[in-house]
Structures are given as structure tokens and as C-alpha cells.
Amino acid sequence: MIFPITRQLVALDVETDGWGTPEESRIVELGFRVEYHDGRPPARWCSLVNPGRPIKPYVTERVHHITDQMMLCCRVCGLYNDDVAPDRCKCAGPEPDVSGFKPVPSFAQVAEKLARGFSNCDFCGYHVEFDLAVLAAEFKRAGVAWSRVDAKVFDPHALWRAVERR
């Protein structure tokens, strides 16, 4: 076996706002699937993450198509948060109100839960080292302790490049 699973394995994908290095970048979407070595069914999570600043237009256009306006939508039903839409939010009750509207979270709002889930596990994904570096920077900005010091990391893209030399 190339990559034996002896603890939970997190298949990770991060999209960023395109501001440069992992330390400068902010997450705009985070998705992962957790595979367990003990036979439990996989767990999945994916969410937009509000970076709190504009997304570089060329990244929106050429990479992930995530826009600044999407950060103002309800994260459950997708309706836009303007003067009219919140009262039509599918997450609200039958009466027009905004109580059901769920805004896109910032990284700081989900950081503690993610840090707990991303401890004592291994990681895989295309270009996962970059994704992990962005995560580390986001945890640091949020003031939440997290380390991947003992994690095994597997990048299937790196394996493909090694096998399919061109």
C-alpha cells in the first residue's frame, strides 16, 4: 500500500482570494472529506468562507468563479443579502423575516471546530502543501492553535507528475 491509513485521512481542497503567498492569502472556500481507518462512513463539509476583503478578479474569472457578492448570500439557500432578499430566504420561516438567514462564516468563526477536527490526522489533496500553509496562516490570524507537525501528507498530483514524466 502506497499510503497506509492508520488514522483519519482528510482529503482537503482550499480556494483562496488570490492575494499571493499562503501567508497573504485568505480562504474563500474550504472543502474536505474525512476517511476513517476504522470503517466509519466518510464525513464531508464544504463552505464558502468570507475572507473579509475583495477577491482578486482574475482568480474569480480564471480559477474558482467565487465572487465577492457570493459572500453576501445565505450559505444554506444562496439568496443574496440585500434590502429585499432576506425576507424571501428559504431558510426563514413562513413569515417574512431574516431570522433564518445564515451568512457566510469568516474563518475565525469556524477555526476552533476545524482545529479540533484537523488534529491527529493525515492529509491528501492536489497541491495540499499550499492548502495546509494557507490553513496554518488562517489559524494563526484567528488566534487558534493548530499544528500538522506529525501529519503524513500525500499529494496525488505530485505522484502523477513523478509517474508521467514528460
DRENDO-1510 file (C-alpha; in Angstrom, 1 decimal, always signed):
<recs>
REC; n; res; u; v; w
REC; 1; MET; +0.0; +0.0; +0.0 .
REC; 2; ILE; +1.4; +3.4; -1.0 .
REC; 3; PHE; -0.3; +5.3; +1.8 .
REC; 4; PRO; -1.5; +3.2; +4.7 .
REC; 5; ILE; -4.3; +4.8; +6.6 .
REC; 6; THR; -3.8; +4.4; +10.4 .
REC; 7; ARG; -5.8; +7.4; +11.5 .
REC; 8; GLN; -8.3; +9.7; +9.9 .
REC; 9; LEU; -7.3; +11.0; +6.4 .
REC; 10; VAL; -8.6; +14.4; +5.4 .
REC; 11; ALA; -8.9; +15.0; +1.6 .
REC; 12; LEU; -8.6; +18.8; +1.5 .
REC; 13; ASP; -9.3; +21.5; -1.0 .
REC; 14; VAL; -8.9; +25.2; -0.4 .
REC; 15; GLU; -9.7; +28.1; -2.7 .
REC; 16; THR; -8.2; +31.5; -1.9 .
REC; 17; ASP; -8.7; +35.1; -2.7 .
REC; 18; GLY; -5.6; +35.2; -4.9 .
REC; 19; TRP; -3.6; +37.7; -2.9 .
REC; 20; GLY; -0.3; +35.8; -3.2 .
REC; 21; THR; +1.6; +33.6; -0.8 .
REC; 22; PRO; -0.1; +31.3; +1.7 .
REC; 23; GLU; +0.6; +33.9; +4.4 .
REC; 24; GLU; -1.1; +36.7; +2.4 .
REC; 25; SER; -4.0; +34.6; +1.0 .
REC; 26; ARG; -7.4; +34.2; +2.6 .
REC; 27; ILE; -9.6; +31.2; +2.2 .
REC; 28; VAL; -12.8; +31.8; +0.2 .
REC; 29; GLU; -13.9; +28.2; +0.1 .
REC; 30; LEU; -13.0; +25.2; +2.1 .
REC; 31; GLY; -14.0; +21.6; +1.4 .
REC; 32; PHE; -12.9; +18.3; +2.8 .
REC; 33; ARG; -13.8; +14.7; +3.2 .
REC; 34; VAL; -12.7; +12.7; +6.2 .
REC; 35; GLU; -11.9; +9.0; +5.6 .
REC; 36; TYR; -11.7; +6.9; +8.8 .
REC; 37; HIS; -9.5; +3.9; +9.2 .
REC; 38; ASP; -12.0; +2.1; +11.5 .
REC; 39; GLY; -14.7; +1.6; +8.9 .
REC; 40; ARG; -16.9; +4.6; +9.9 .
REC; 41; PRO; -18.6; +6.3; +6.9 .
REC; 42; PRO; -16.8; +9.3; +5.5 .
REC; 43; ALA; -17.7; +12.8; +6.7 .
REC; 44; ARG; -17.9; +15.7; +4.3 .
REC; 45; TRP; -18.0; +19.5; +4.7 .
REC; 46; CYS; -17.8; +22.3; +2.2 .
REC; 47; SER; -18.5; +26.0; +2.7 .
REC; 48; LEU; -17.7; +29.4; +1.3 .
REC; 49; VAL; -15.6; +31.3; +3.8 .
REC; 50; ASN; -15.8; +35.1; +3.9 .
REC; 51; PRO; -12.3; +36.5; +3.5 .
REC; 52; GLY; -13.3; +39.9; +4.7 .
REC; 53; ARG; -11.7; +41.6; +1.7 .
REC; 54; PRO; -12.2; +41.6; -2.1 .
REC; 55; ILE; -11.3; +38.6; -4.1 .
REC; 56; LYS; -8.9; +39.2; -7.0 .
REC; 57; PRO; -11.0; +39.4; -10.2 .
REC; 58; TYR; -8.6; +37.3; -12.2 .
REC; 59; VAL; -8.9; +34.5; -9.7 .
REC; 60; THR; -12.7; +34.7; -9.8 .
REC; 61; GLU; -12.6; +34.6; -13.6 .
REC; 62; ARG; -9.9; +32.0; -14.2 .
REC; 63; VAL; -9.9; +29.7; -11.2 .
REC; 64; HIS; -12.8; +29.2; -8.9 .
REC; 65; HIS; -15.6; +31.6; -10.1 .
REC; 66; ILE; -16.3; +32.6; -6.5 .
REC; 67; THR; -17.4; +36.3; -6.3 .
REC; 68; ASP; -17.4; +39.0; -3.6 .
REC; 69; GLN; -21.3; +39.0; -4.0 .
REC; 70; MET; -21.4; +35.3; -3.1 .
REC; 71; MET; -20.1; +36.2; +0.3 .
REC; 72; LEU; -23.2; +38.2; +1.0 .
REC; 73; CYS; -25.6; +35.3; +0.3 .
REC; 74; CYS; -27.2; +32.9; +2.7 .
REC; 75; ARG; -24.8; +29.9; +3.0 .
REC; 76; VAL; -27.8; +27.5; +3.0 .
REC; 77; CYS; -30.1; +28.6; +0.3 .
REC; 78; GLY; -27.9; +31.1; -1.7 .
REC; 79; LEU; -30.2; +34.0; -1.8 .
REC; 80; TYR; -28.5; +37.4; -1.9 .
REC; 81; ASN; -28.5; +39.5; +1.3 .
REC; 82; ASP; -29.8; +42.9; +0.1 .
REC; 83; ASP; -32.7; +45.0; +1.2 .
REC; 84; VAL; -35.2; +42.6; -0.4 .
REC; 85; ALA; -33.9; +39.1; -0.5 .
REC; 86; PRO; -33.5; +38.2; +3.2 .
REC; 87; ASP; -37.3; +38.3; +3.6 .
REC; 88; ARG; -37.5; +35.6; +0.8 .
REC; 89; CYS; -34.7; +33.5; +2.3 .
REC; 90; LYS; -35.8; +29.9; +2.1 .
REC; 91; CYS; -34.3; +29.3; +5.5 .
REC; 92; ALA; -36.6; +31.8; +7.1 .
REC; 93; GLY; -40.0; +30.7; +8.4 .
REC; 94; PRO; -43.3; +31.2; +6.6 .
REC; 95; GLU; -43.4; +34.8; +7.8 .
REC; 96; PRO; -41.1; +37.3; +6.2 .
REC; 97; ASP; -38.1; +37.8; +8.5 .
REC; 98; VAL; -34.4; +37.4; +8.4 .
REC; 99; SER; -34.0; +35.0; +11.4 .
REC; 100; GLY; -33.3; +32.1; +9.1 .
REC; 101; PHE; -30.7; +33.9; +7.0 .
REC; 102; LYS; -27.3; +32.3; +7.6 .
REC; 103; PRO; -24.4; +34.5; +6.4 .
REC; 104; VAL; -21.2; +33.0; +5.0 .
REC; 105; PRO; -18.8; +32.5; +8.0 .
REC; 106; SER; -15.4; +34.0; +8.4 .
REC; 107; PHE; -12.5; +31.6; +9.0 .
REC; 108; ALA; -12.3; +32.9; +12.6 .
REC; 109; GLN; -15.9; +31.7; +13.2 .
REC; 110; VAL; -15.1; +28.1; +12.2 .
REC; 111; ALA; -11.5; +27.9; +13.2 .
REC; 112; GLU; -11.8; +26.2; +16.6 .
REC; 113; LYS; -14.0; +23.5; +15.3 .
REC; 114; LEU; -11.7; +22.9; +12.3 .
REC; 115; ALA; -8.6; +22.8; +14.6 .
REC; 116; ARG; -10.2; +20.1; +16.6 .
REC; 117; GLY; -11.2; +18.1; +13.5 .
REC; 118; PHE; -7.8; +18.6; +11.8 .
REC; 119; SER; -5.8; +17.3; +14.8 .
REC; 120; ASN; -4.2; +13.8; +14.9 .
REC; 121; CYS; -4.9; +13.2; +11.2 .
REC; 122; ASP; -3.2; +12.9; +7.8 .
REC; 123; PHE; -3.9; +15.0; +4.7 .
REC; 124; CYS; -4.2; +14.4; +1.0 .
REC; 125; GLY; -5.1; +16.5; -2.0 .
REC; 126; TYR; -3.8; +18.2; -5.1 .
REC; 127; HIS; -1.2; +20.8; -4.1 .
REC; 128; VAL; -2.1; +20.1; -0.5 .
REC; 129; GLU; +1.1; +21.7; +0.9 .
REC; 130; PHE; -0.1; +25.1; -0.3 .
REC; 131; ASP; -3.6; +24.4; +1.2 .
REC; 132; LEU; -2.1; +23.4; +4.5 .
REC; 133; ALA; +0.2; +26.5; +4.6 .
REC; 134; VAL; -2.9; +28.7; +3.9 .
REC; 135; LEU; -4.8; +26.9; +6.7 .
REC; 136; ALA; -1.8; +27.4; +9.1 .
REC; 137; ALA; -1.8; +31.2; +8.3 .
REC; 138; GLU; -5.6; +31.4; +8.8 .
REC; 139; PHE; -5.4; +29.6; +12.2 .
REC; 140; LYS; -2.6; +32.0; +13.3 .
REC; 141; ARG; -4.7; +35.1; +12.2 .
REC; 142; ALA; -7.7; +33.7; +14.1 .
REC; 143; GLY; -5.6; +33.1; +17.2 .
REC; 144; VAL; -6.4; +29.4; +17.3 .
REC; 145; ALA; -3.6; +26.9; +18.0 .
REC; 146; TRP; -3.1; +24.2; +15.3 .
REC; 147; SER; -0.2; +22.2; +14.1 .
REC; 148; ARG; +0.2; +19.5; +11.5 .
REC; 149; VAL; +3.6; +18.5; +12.8 .
REC; 150; ASP; +3.0; +14.7; +12.8 .
REC; 151; ALA; +0.7; +14.6; +9.8 .
REC; 152; LYS; +1.6; +12.5; +6.8 .
REC; 153; VAL; +0.9; +14.4; +3.6 .
REC; 154; PHE; +0.1; +12.8; +0.3 .
REC; 155; ASP; -0.3; +14.8; -3.0 .
REC; 156; PRO; -1.7; +12.6; -5.8 .
REC; 157; HIS; -0.7; +15.3; -8.3 .
REC; 158; ALA; +2.9; +15.0; -7.2 .
REC; 159; LEU; +2.7; +11.2; -7.6 .
REC; 160; TRP; +1.2; +11.6; -11.1 .
REC; 161; ARG; +3.9; +14.0; -12.1 .
REC; 162; ALA; +6.6; +11.6; -10.9 .
REC; 163; VAL; +5.0; +8.7; -12.8 .
REC; 164; GLU; +4.0; +10.5; -16.0 .
REC; 165; ARG; +7.3; +12.4; -16.7 .
REC; 166; ARG; +7.0; +14.5; -19.9 .
</recs>
